[in-house]
Amino acid sequence: MRNWDYRYCWLRDTTLTLIAMLHAGYRDEAVAWRQWLLRAIAGDPADVQIMYGLAGERRLEERELDWLPGFGGSRPVRVGNAASAQLQLDVYGEVMDAMHQGRRAGMTDDGGFGWALQCALMDFLETAWTEPDEGIWEVRGPRRHFTHSKVMAWVAFDRAVRAHDEFGREGPVDRWRALRDEITAEVLERAWSATKRSFTQSYDSDELDASALVIPLVGFLPADDDCMVSTVEAIRRELSVDGLLLRYRSHADGAVDGLPAGEGVFLPCSFWLAEVLARQGRYDEARELFERLLDLRNDVGLLAEEYDPVASRQLGNFPQAFTHLALVGAAFAIAEGRSMRGGLGGNAAVEE
């Protein structure tokens, strides 16, 4: 059932790619990537999709090929991806962060078009952020108020405020600040489980989700905040399989994602854990986990989205940009930590 067509360009992966290129010094490639992004999402902000064809195609209707067996006999095989019509609020935060990082790296606003587009996205998000959505994992069950989505909505307003404060861009900054503060208060109240001592998958729930590890990576809270330290421990306690992380615990009744239970550990989540550990100053733990993940690569250094610890094989989309981008983020965080401790440091990540 978890057999999806990945031959498209996700805005989430697109923006993370742009940021990774900037971190690594590939500015020309980042500029070209940013131009693709701006062309793809131009138009009505309410019509922004979470994915597009490689040439910016929008119509990605999903259908099943009953006659074709999938890898290892997995079925159904799908062409197209119905998630293209989902509401995933986090992409607005990722786009805004990518544009912010590009501006910090000296990339222009294309005669004002880039900033005008960002303002339009913010106008839409002012009301849309309060809606439930399908979230980062593209659930096929009921929409929820996913914690990750709300945190990324916070990112969107935060980067809009910083565009004003740091670069003099004009906009309703007082309203953006108020909305940023409102989201902060709501997430701290409704996404925190006193029972689990952890941020949860969605509001008013005790289900855990490894996407909570993104909270310090985007600047919502410091990595060493008490709430994040206990969240990390809860996620490691409840979502670890042989030391690597599941996205969340799927259930046979499809209560979480509307699909039958069962999948491998999700490699981007494990790289996020390594990055958070590094940002908490736990460099030895971060390095140990990072090197273990590197050992899962194939003979040409590529990784899939998931790994099966029992069968010792990679699973799912292969190769997956999302995994490699999370690898890059963890590598920079660990290298920065080594440099701070007097070791052989690498390039520091772009400061949040």
N, C-alpha and C positions, 0 to 999 in steps of 0.2 A: 504493500500500500504506500510506502514511503519511497516512491519512485518518481522523480520529478525531472522535468526538462530544464536544464540549466544553461542553455545556449543563448543567454541574454545578458544584458548589462544592468545590474542592480545599482540604484543610486547609492545605496549604502556602501557597496564595494567600490564604486566609482570615486566617492569622496574620500574614502580611506586610502585608495590608491594615490590620489592627488597629494594627500598629506604625507604618505610614505615617501613619495618622490621628493617632496620638499625637504623632508628630514634628511634624506640621503644625498641631497645636492643636485638632483636631476631637475633643474628649474625649467629648461626648455620643454621637457616632456610634460612637466606639470602644467605649463601654460597651455600646451596643446590639449591636454586632457580637460582642463577647465573650459576651453572653448567648446568642446563636445558637450560638456555638462550644461553650459548655458543654453546651447541650441536645443538640447533635448527637453529642458524643462520650461522653455519660453511659452508664454500663453497664460491662461487662467490658472492661478495657483490651486484652485479646487480640482483641476484636472491633472495635476502632477501625479505621475504613476511611480510606483516603487521600482519598476524595471522597464527597460526598453530593448528593442532590437539593437544590434550593433550599429546600425545606420540611423538609429532614432525611431524605429518603427514602434507604433503604439498598439496595434492590433495583434495580440498574442493569445488568441482563443485556444483553450485546452481541449484536447480530445484523446481518447484512449485507443490504442492499437491492439485489439484483442488477439490478433494473429501472431504477435511478436513477443517471444519470451525475453525478459530482461536478464541482466547479469545474475548468474546463479539461479535462474528461473523465477526471479522476482517479478511480480505483476501487480497492477497493470502498468504497461509501458505507456507513457503519456507524451504527446507532442503539444507544444504550447504550455502556458502556465497561467492558471486562473488567478494566481496570486497577484497578477498584474493589475487586477481590478480591486485589490484590497486597500483598506485604509491602514497605513502604517505611519503613525505620527513621528516616529523617530527619524525618518529621512529628512524632515525639515531641519532638525538639529544638526544632522550630519552635513547637509548642504551648507548651512550657515557657518558651521565650524570650518569647513573646507575653504569657504570664501574668506573667512577671517584669517586663517593661516596663510592663504595666498597673499592677502593684503600685507601681512606682516613680512612676507618674503619679498615685497616690492612689486607684486603683480598689480597692474592697473585695473581700473573699473570699466574699461572699454567705453570711454566717453560717458560714463554714468549709467550705462545699461545694467551692469552687474549690480550696482547698489539699488537701482530702481526695482529690479527683480527681487532682491532681498526684501525690500520694503513691502512689496506685494505679497510675498510669502508670509511676512509677519502680520499683515492685515488679515490674512486668512486664518493664521494660527491663533489669533487673539480669541476667537470663539471655538475653533476646532480642537484646541488642546483639551477641552473639557469632555470630549467625546470618548467613548470606548473604541478600541480598534483591534486589529488582528495581531499587532505586535511584531517584534523582530523575528519571531519564529514562524510567522505566517500561518497561524493556527486555522484549522478548518472547522473549529467549534465556535461557540458563541463569542462575540466580541467582549472584551474585558477592559478594565482600566489597568493596563499593564504598567508596572513600575518603570521599566526601561523606557517606555514611550514617554511617560511624564518627565523623566529625567532629561531625555533628549529634547523635549519641548522647552525645558528650562535652559538647556544649552543654546537653543535658538534665540531666546530672548536675551540671554547673557551675552552672546556674541553680537547681537544687534546693539546692546548698550555699549559694549566695548568698541564697536565701530564708531560710535559717536564720541566716546570719551578719548579714545586713542588716536583716531584718524579724522575727527571733525565731521563725520557724516551726519547729515541732517535727518531728523525723524522724531516721532513722538516718544522721546527717550523716557520721560517721566512715566508714561503708560507702560512702556516696556519694563522699566524697573519694578513697577508695582506688580505686573504679571509675573515677573521672575520671583519676586518675594512670595506671591500667592502660591505658586507652584512649589516652592521650597517648603512652605508651611504644610501644604497638603500632603506632599510625599512623606515628610517626617512624621506626620500624624497617621496617615492611612496605609502606608506601605511598610510600616515597621511592625513586626510581631514581637510583643513582649514575651510570648511563650517560647518562640524559637531564638530570640535575641538576634534577629536577623531582618534585613530587608527581604521582602517576599516577591513572588512573581507578579502579583497583582494586588490591588487594594483589598483590605479587609479579608485577607487570606493567610493561611499558614503554609502554602506551597512555596518551596524554595526554587530559585532559578539562578543559574550561573551568570545570566546577563546583569545581575546586581554588581558583579565585579567591575562593570564599566563605570560605576558611580564615581570612584576617585580618578579614573583615567580621563574623565571629561571635566573635572574640577568641581563637581557638585559638593563633594566633601573631601577632605584630605585622606590619603590612604591610611594614615595612622590614627584617624578619628576612632574613638572607642566603638562606635556603631559599626564602622567598617572592619575593625579587627574582629569583632564577634561575628559579623556576617561572613567573613572569610572562613572562620572556624566552623560555622554552621554548614556552609556550603561544602567544605571538605569532609565534614562528618556525614552529611546526608546524600551528597551527589557523587562521591568518589567511587570509582570502580578500579581496583588495582592502582590507585594513586592518580588516576586521570578522571576528568569530570564529565558527567552527563550534563546536557542542557538543563534538564528537569526530570523528574520521575514521571514517565508516562504510565497511564493506567489502562487496564483491559477494556474499561467501559468508554474510553475516549474522553473522559471528563475534562482533561486538560486541553487537548488539542484536536479533539474530534476524530482521532485516528486510533487504530489498534496499537497496543503497547509494543515496545521493543525497538531499540536502536543501539548503536554503539556509543562510545564516549565521543564527545564533540571536541575536536582538536582546538578550534579557536578559543573555546572556554578555558582549556588547560593552559594555553599561552597567556590568556588574560590573567590567570592565577599567577603565573610566573612573573608577569609584569607588576601586579599588585604587591606580591611579596617583595620584589626589588624596591618598589616605592615605599614599602614599610621598613626598609633597611635590613630585610632578611635575605641578604644576597646569596648566602650559601644554599639556602633552600630554593631560592629562585633559580640559581645556576644548575642545581641538581635536576630540578624538574625540566628546565629548558633543554639540557643535554639529553635527558631521557626522551623528550619529544623529538629532538633531532635524530635520534637513533631509529625512529619509525620511518624515516624517509626512504624512498626507493633508491635504486642505483644511480639515478640522475638528480637526486635531491628534492623530489616532489612529494607533496602530501595531499591526501584527500580531506574531506570534511570530517570524517569519522574514522574510528579505529575499533576493531573487535579484539579486546584483550584475551579472549578465550581462544579464538582461531588464529590470533597473531597476524591479522591482515587488515589492510586499509579498506574502508567502506565508503560508499556514497560518491558524491560528485568528485571527480578527479581529473586534473588537479584543481584545487579550489583556491581562488584568490583570497577569500576571506581568511582561510587558515594561514596563508603565507603573509598576509598583512598583519595578522595578530603576532606571527613570528617576528616580523620586523619591529613591531612595537615593544615586544619583550626584549629583543636583542638590544635596542637602544637603551632601555631602562637598566638592564643589567650592565651594559658597557659604561653607562654614566655612573653607576654605583661603584664599579671597579676603579674608575678614574678618581672618584671622590675619596676612595680608600687608598689611593696611591698606587694602584695597579696599572696594568696596561689598558687605559681607557679607550673607548671609541667615541663616536660623535654623540653628543648629548641630544636628547630629543628636544624638539621645539617646546619652549616653555609655555605652559598653559596660563 
